[in-house]
Amino acid sequence: MFKLSPKSFGFILSLSLLDGCGGTLGGNPEVDGSGTGSDTSLTFSITDAPVEDAKNVYITVESLSLLDGNGAWLNIPLKTTTEIDLLHYQEGLTAPLAALSQVPTGSYSQTRLVLSESAPPRLVDLAGVEHSLKVPSGSESGLKINVPISVESGVAKSMVIDFDLRKSIKLAGNGNNANSKYILKPVLRLIDPLASGSLSGTVSNADIVCLYGAGVTRDASDDCDNAVASGKVKNSLIKISFIPAGIYTLRVFKDGVMQRDLTDIKIEAGGSSTEISE
Protein backbone atom coordinates (compact mmCIF):
# COMPACT_ATOMS: atom_id res chain seq x y z
CA MET A 1 0.00 0.00 0.00
CA PHE A 2 1.32 3.38 -0.99
CA LYS A 3 2.06 5.73 1.87
CA LEU A 4 2.73 9.42 1.50
CA SER A 5 5.27 10.72 4.01
CA PRO A 6 4.84 12.33 6.48
CA LYS A 7 2.27 9.56 6.59
CA SER A 8 -0.32 12.24 7.08
CA PHE A 9 -1.73 14.53 4.54
CA GLY A 10 -4.95 16.33 4.90
CA PHE A 11 -6.74 18.06 2.10
CA ILE A 12 -9.30 20.34 3.52
CA LEU A 13 -12.25 22.02 1.96
CA SER A 14 -13.45 24.85 4.16
CA LEU A 15 -17.16 25.60 3.87
CA SER A 16 -18.33 28.93 5.25
CA LEU A 17 -22.09 29.00 5.71
CA LEU A 18 -23.63 32.32 6.60
CA ASP A 19 -27.18 30.82 6.78
CA GLY A 20 -29.50 29.90 4.04
CA CYS A 21 -32.09 25.11 -0.72
CA GLY A 22 -31.72 21.28 -2.80
CA GLY A 23 -29.08 18.59 -6.64
CA THR A 24 -28.99 15.23 -8.08
CA LEU A 25 -27.06 12.28 -6.97
CA GLY A 26 -28.46 8.78 -6.64
CA GLY A 27 -31.73 9.73 -8.35
CA ASN A 28 -32.96 12.11 -5.63
CA PRO A 29 -34.71 15.41 -6.45
CA GLU A 30 -32.48 18.35 -7.31
CA VAL A 31 -32.57 22.03 -6.53
CA ASP A 32 -29.97 24.30 -8.08
CA GLY A 33 -29.62 26.75 -5.23
CA SER A 34 -31.13 29.63 -7.21
CA GLY A 35 -34.38 29.78 -5.28
CA THR A 36 -35.22 32.14 -2.47
CA GLY A 37 -34.10 31.61 1.09
CA SER A 38 -32.71 33.47 4.05
CA ASP A 39 -29.96 36.03 3.59
CA THR A 40 -27.28 33.40 3.17
CA SER A 41 -23.93 32.73 1.57
CA LEU A 42 -21.93 29.53 1.27
CA THR A 43 -18.25 29.81 0.40
CA PHE A 44 -15.53 27.23 -0.05
CA SER A 45 -11.76 27.24 0.32
CA ILE A 46 -9.19 24.46 0.13
CA THR A 47 -6.00 23.49 1.96
CA ASP A 48 -3.83 20.48 2.80
CA ALA A 49 -0.85 19.45 4.92
CA PRO A 50 2.78 18.94 3.80
CA VAL A 51 4.10 15.67 2.38
CA GLU A 52 7.56 14.43 1.40
CA ASP A 53 6.95 11.84 -1.30
CA ALA A 54 5.08 13.89 -3.88
CA LYS A 55 5.76 17.13 -5.72
CA ASN A 56 2.16 17.71 -6.74
CA VAL A 57 -1.27 16.23 -6.15
CA TYR A 58 -3.89 17.66 -8.49
CA ILE A 59 -7.67 17.47 -8.25
CA THR A 60 -10.58 19.23 -9.94
CA VAL A 61 -13.82 19.49 -7.98
CA GLU A 62 -16.81 19.58 -10.33
CA SER A 63 -19.63 19.98 -7.83
CA LEU A 64 -20.59 19.80 -4.18
CA SER A 65 -24.04 18.81 -2.91
CA LEU A 66 -25.76 18.75 0.47
CA LEU A 67 -28.60 16.34 1.33
CA ASP A 68 -31.49 18.10 3.09
CA GLY A 69 -34.10 16.69 5.47
CA ASN A 70 -36.54 15.98 2.63
CA GLY A 71 -34.10 13.79 0.72
CA ALA A 72 -33.34 16.47 -1.88
CA TRP A 73 -29.84 17.52 -2.91
CA LEU A 74 -28.73 21.13 -2.87
CA ASN A 75 -26.40 21.33 -5.86
CA ILE A 76 -23.72 23.97 -5.27
CA PRO A 77 -22.22 25.38 -8.48
CA LEU A 78 -18.51 26.10 -8.22
CA LYS A 79 -17.00 29.41 -9.21
CA THR A 80 -14.16 27.58 -10.88
CA THR A 81 -13.34 24.05 -12.02
CA THR A 82 -9.66 24.90 -12.43
CA GLU A 83 -7.28 22.11 -11.46
CA ILE A 84 -5.91 22.62 -7.95
CA ASP A 85 -2.49 21.53 -6.73
CA LEU A 86 -3.19 20.62 -3.13
CA LEU A 87 0.47 20.90 -2.13
CA HIS A 88 0.36 24.65 -2.70
CA TYR A 89 -1.95 25.03 0.29
CA GLN A 90 -0.47 23.67 3.49
CA GLU A 91 -0.43 24.09 7.27
CA GLY A 92 -3.70 26.00 7.49
CA LEU A 93 -3.30 28.10 4.34
CA THR A 94 -6.39 28.06 2.14
CA ALA A 95 -7.42 28.93 -1.40
CA PRO A 96 -10.97 30.00 -2.34
CA LEU A 97 -12.92 27.41 -4.29
CA ALA A 98 -16.63 28.28 -4.62
CA ALA A 99 -19.55 30.28 -3.27
CA LEU A 100 -23.35 30.17 -3.16
CA SER A 101 -25.58 33.04 -2.03
CA GLN A 102 -28.87 31.28 -1.17
CA VAL A 103 -28.68 28.42 1.32
CA PRO A 104 -31.90 27.59 3.20
CA THR A 105 -31.80 26.99 6.92
CA GLY A 106 -32.16 23.44 8.16
CA SER A 107 -30.20 20.26 8.68
CA TYR A 108 -28.15 18.59 5.95
CA SER A 109 -27.26 14.98 6.69
CA GLN A 110 -24.68 14.27 3.99
CA THR A 111 -22.10 16.12 1.91
CA ARG A 112 -20.92 14.83 -1.49
CA LEU A 113 -18.03 16.01 -3.62
CA VAL A 114 -17.93 15.09 -7.30
CA LEU A 115 -14.55 15.16 -9.05
CA SER A 116 -14.15 16.00 -12.72
CA GLU A 117 -14.13 13.18 -15.30
CA SER A 118 -12.43 15.34 -17.92
CA ALA A 119 -9.62 16.37 -15.54
CA PRO A 120 -9.10 13.34 -13.26
CA PRO A 121 -6.87 13.46 -10.16
CA ARG A 122 -3.14 12.92 -10.70
CA LEU A 123 0.04 12.73 -8.63
CA VAL A 124 3.57 13.79 -9.56
CA ASP A 125 6.26 11.96 -7.59
CA LEU A 126 9.64 13.30 -6.51
CA ALA A 127 11.25 12.06 -9.73
CA GLY A 128 8.79 14.13 -11.74
CA VAL A 129 6.86 11.09 -12.98
CA GLU A 130 3.13 11.65 -13.30
CA HIS A 131 0.66 9.01 -12.09
CA SER A 132 -3.11 8.94 -12.53
CA LEU A 133 -5.21 8.58 -9.39
CA LYS A 134 -8.19 6.32 -10.03
CA VAL A 135 -11.23 7.27 -7.95
CA PRO A 136 -13.75 4.39 -7.91
CA SER A 137 -16.74 6.66 -7.24
CA GLY A 138 -15.36 10.18 -7.37
CA SER A 139 -16.86 11.24 -10.70
CA GLU A 140 -20.16 9.36 -10.46
CA SER A 141 -21.84 8.89 -7.09
CA GLY A 142 -19.41 11.29 -5.45
CA LEU A 143 -17.28 11.28 -2.31
CA LYS A 144 -19.56 10.98 0.71
CA ILE A 145 -19.38 12.41 4.23
CA ASN A 146 -22.17 11.26 6.55
CA VAL A 147 -21.87 14.02 9.14
CA PRO A 148 -24.78 16.45 9.67
CA ILE A 149 -24.51 20.18 9.05
CA SER A 150 -27.01 22.49 10.76
CA VAL A 151 -27.64 25.87 9.12
CA GLU A 152 -29.42 28.37 11.38
CA SER A 153 -31.00 31.66 10.38
CA GLY A 154 -28.65 34.58 10.81
CA VAL A 155 -25.85 32.43 12.23
CA ALA A 156 -22.51 32.33 10.44
CA LYS A 157 -21.21 28.78 10.16
CA SER A 158 -18.05 27.21 8.80
CA MET A 159 -17.30 23.57 8.09
CA VAL A 160 -14.06 21.90 7.08
CA ILE A 161 -13.77 18.71 5.05
CA ASP A 162 -10.51 16.96 5.88
CA PHE A 163 -9.47 14.74 2.97
CA ASP A 164 -6.77 12.50 4.44
CA LEU A 165 -4.69 11.40 1.45
CA ARG A 166 -2.26 9.54 3.69
CA LYS A 167 -5.04 7.02 4.34
CA SER A 168 -6.72 7.48 0.96
CA ILE A 169 -3.96 6.83 -1.60
CA LYS A 170 -3.13 3.18 -2.21
CA LEU A 171 -0.83 1.45 -4.68
CA ALA A 172 -2.32 -1.55 -6.49
CA GLY A 173 0.34 -4.03 -7.64
CA ASN A 174 3.82 -4.68 -6.26
CA GLY A 175 4.97 -1.09 -6.71
CA ASN A 176 7.92 -2.09 -8.88
CA ASN A 177 6.41 -2.33 -12.34
CA ALA A 178 4.39 -0.41 -14.88
CA ASN A 179 1.26 -2.35 -13.98
CA SER A 180 1.12 -0.78 -10.52
CA LYS A 181 -1.55 1.90 -10.26
CA TYR A 182 -2.41 4.55 -7.71
CA ILE A 183 -5.96 4.38 -6.36
CA LEU A 184 -7.73 7.11 -4.40
CA LYS A 185 -10.16 5.71 -1.81
CA PRO A 186 -11.11 8.84 0.10
CA VAL A 187 -11.10 9.00 3.88
CA LEU A 188 -12.98 12.16 4.84
CA ARG A 189 -13.99 13.88 8.06
CA LEU A 190 -16.06 16.98 8.76
CA ILE A 191 -14.92 19.67 11.21
CA ASP A 192 -16.40 22.90 12.53
CA PRO A 193 -13.50 25.40 12.69
CA LEU A 194 -15.15 27.21 15.58
CA ALA A 195 -15.00 23.93 17.52
CA SER A 196 -11.36 23.34 16.61
CA GLY A 197 -7.90 24.79 17.11
CA SER A 198 -4.31 24.29 15.99
CA LEU A 199 -1.04 22.99 17.41
CA SER A 200 2.33 24.58 16.76
CA GLY A 201 5.74 24.91 18.33
CA THR A 202 9.03 23.05 18.57
CA VAL A 203 9.75 19.31 18.86
CA SER A 204 13.35 18.08 19.00
CA ASN A 205 14.83 14.94 17.43
CA ALA A 206 11.79 14.29 15.23
CA ASP A 207 10.67 14.17 11.62
CA ILE A 208 7.07 12.96 12.00
CA VAL A 209 4.48 13.59 14.73
CA CYS A 210 1.09 11.91 15.12
CA LEU A 211 -1.76 13.25 17.23
CA TYR A 212 -4.13 10.90 19.09
CA GLY A 213 -7.33 11.46 21.02
CA ALA A 214 -8.12 9.90 24.37
CA GLY A 215 -8.64 6.15 24.35
CA VAL A 216 -7.18 5.66 20.87
CA THR A 217 -4.57 2.95 20.34
CA ARG A 218 -1.39 4.73 19.28
CA ASP A 219 0.48 3.37 16.28
CA ALA A 220 3.88 1.72 16.70
CA SER A 221 5.00 3.06 13.30
CA ASP A 222 4.88 6.51 11.76
CA ASP A 223 2.10 5.39 9.40
CA CYS A 224 -0.14 6.98 12.06
CA ASP A 225 -3.24 5.15 10.80
CA ASN A 226 -5.15 5.72 14.05
CA ALA A 227 -4.14 9.37 14.46
CA VAL A 228 -6.64 12.19 14.14
CA ALA A 229 -3.91 14.26 12.48
CA SER A 230 -0.19 14.19 11.82
CA GLY A 231 2.50 16.39 10.40
CA LYS A 232 6.04 16.84 9.26
CA VAL A 233 8.69 18.36 11.53
CA LYS A 234 10.83 20.92 9.71
CA ASN A 235 13.79 22.44 11.54
CA SER A 236 12.22 21.24 14.80
CA LEU A 237 9.02 23.19 13.99
CA ILE A 238 5.52 21.75 13.65
CA LYS A 239 2.10 23.11 12.77
CA ILE A 240 -1.12 21.10 12.61
CA SER A 241 -4.38 22.91 11.87
CA PHE A 242 -8.12 22.15 12.17
CA ILE A 243 -7.96 19.86 15.22
CA PRO A 244 -11.26 19.27 17.08
CA ALA A 245 -11.16 20.60 20.64
CA GLY A 246 -10.04 18.03 23.19
CA ILE A 247 -7.12 16.45 25.04
CA TYR A 248 -4.48 14.73 22.91
CA THR A 249 -1.21 12.81 22.97
CA LEU A 250 1.49 13.67 20.44
CA ARG A 251 3.63 10.68 19.46
CA VAL A 252 7.07 11.67 18.15
CA PHE A 253 8.94 9.67 15.48
CA LYS A 254 12.43 9.91 14.01
CA ASP A 255 13.49 7.83 10.99
CA GLY A 256 10.47 5.58 11.50
CA VAL A 257 11.25 4.87 15.16
CA MET A 258 8.98 6.02 17.98
CA GLN A 259 10.87 8.37 20.30
CA ARG A 260 8.40 9.46 22.98
CA ASP A 261 4.87 10.66 23.76
CA LEU A 262 3.91 14.19 24.76
CA THR A 263 0.72 13.87 26.79
CA ASP A 264 -2.13 16.08 28.00
CA ILE A 265 -2.01 18.51 25.08
CA LYS A 266 -5.15 20.64 25.25
CA ILE A 267 -6.65 21.94 22.01
CA GLU A 268 -9.22 24.65 22.57
CA ALA A 269 -12.15 25.67 20.36
CA GLY A 270 -12.51 28.99 18.61
CA GLY A 271 -9.60 28.64 16.22
CA SER A 272 -7.06 29.22 18.97
CA SER A 273 -3.50 27.91 18.79
CA THR A 274 -1.84 25.68 21.37
CA GLU A 275 1.93 26.15 21.63
CA ILE A 276 4.34 23.41 22.66
CA SER A 277 8.09 23.56 23.26
CA GLU A 278 10.41 20.67 24.09
Rosetta blueprint (number, residue, H / E / L):
1 M L
2 F L
3 K L
4 L L
5 S L
6 P L
7 K L
8 S L
9 F L
10 G E
11 F E
12 I E
13 L E
14 S E
15 L E
16 S E
17 L E
18 L L
19 D L
20 G L
21 C L
22 G L
23 G L
24 T L
25 L L
26 G L
27 G L
28 N L
29 P L
30 E E
31 V E
32 D L
33 G L
34 S L
35 G L
36 T L
37 G L
38 S L
39 D L
40 T L
41 S L
42 L E
43 T E
44 F E
45 S E
46 I E
47 T E
48 D E
49 A L
50 P L
51 V L
52 E L
53 D L
54 A L
55 K L
56 N E
57 V E
58 Y E
59 I E
60 T L
61 V E
62 E E
63 S E
64 L E
65 S E
66 L E
67 L E
68 D L
69 G L
70 N L
71 G L
72 A L
73 W E
74 L E
75 N E
76 I E
77 P L
78 L L
79 K L
80 T L
81 T L
82 T L
83 E L
84 I E
85 D E
86 L H
87 L H
88 H H
89 Y L
90 Q E
91 E L
92 G L
93 L L
94 T L
95 A E
96 P E
97 L E
98 A E
99 A E
100 L E
101 S L
102 Q L
103 V L
104 P L
105 T L
106 G E
107 S E
108 Y E
109 S L
110 Q E
111 T E
112 R E
113 L E
114 V E
115 L E
116 S L
117 E L
118 S L
119 A L
120 P L
121 P L
122 R E
123 L E
124 V E
125 D L
126 L L
127 A L
128 G L
129 V L
130 E E
131 H E
132 S E
133 L E
134 K E
135 V L
136 P L
137 S L
138 G L
139 S L
140 E L
141 S L
142 G L
143 L E
144 K E
145 I E
146 N L
147 V L
148 P L
149 I E
150 S E
151 V E
152 E L
153 S L
154 G L
155 V L
156 A L
157 K E
158 S E
159 M E
160 V E
161 I E
162 D E
163 F E
164 D E
165 L H
166 R H
167 K H
168 S H
169 I E
170 K E
171 L E
172 A E
173 G L
174 N L
175 G L
176 N L
177 N L
178 A L
179 N L
180 S L
181 K E
182 Y E
183 I E
184 L E
185 K L
186 P L
187 V L
188 L E
189 R E
190 L E
191 I E
192 D L
193 P H
194 L H
195 A H
196 S E
197 G E
198 S E
199 L E
200 S E
201 G E
202 T E
203 V L
204 S L
205 N L
206 A L
207 D L
208 I E
209 V E
210 C E
211 L E
212 Y E
213 G E
214 A L
215 G L
216 V L
217 T L
218 R L
219 D L
220 A L
221 S L
222 D L
223 D L
224 C L
225 D L
226 N L
227 A L
228 V L
229 A E
230 S E
231 G E
232 K E
233 V L
234 K E
235 N L
236 S L
237 L E
238 I E
239 K E
240 I E
241 S E
242 F E
243 I E
244 P E
245 A L
246 G E
247 I E
248 Y E
249 T E
250 L E
251 R E
252 V E
253 F E
254 K E
255 D L
256 G L
257 V E
258 M E
259 Q E
260 R E
261 D E
262 L E
263 T E
264 D E
265 I E
266 K E
267 I E
268 E L
269 A L
270 G L
271 G L
272 S L
273 S E
274 T E
275 E E
276 I E
277 S E
278 E L
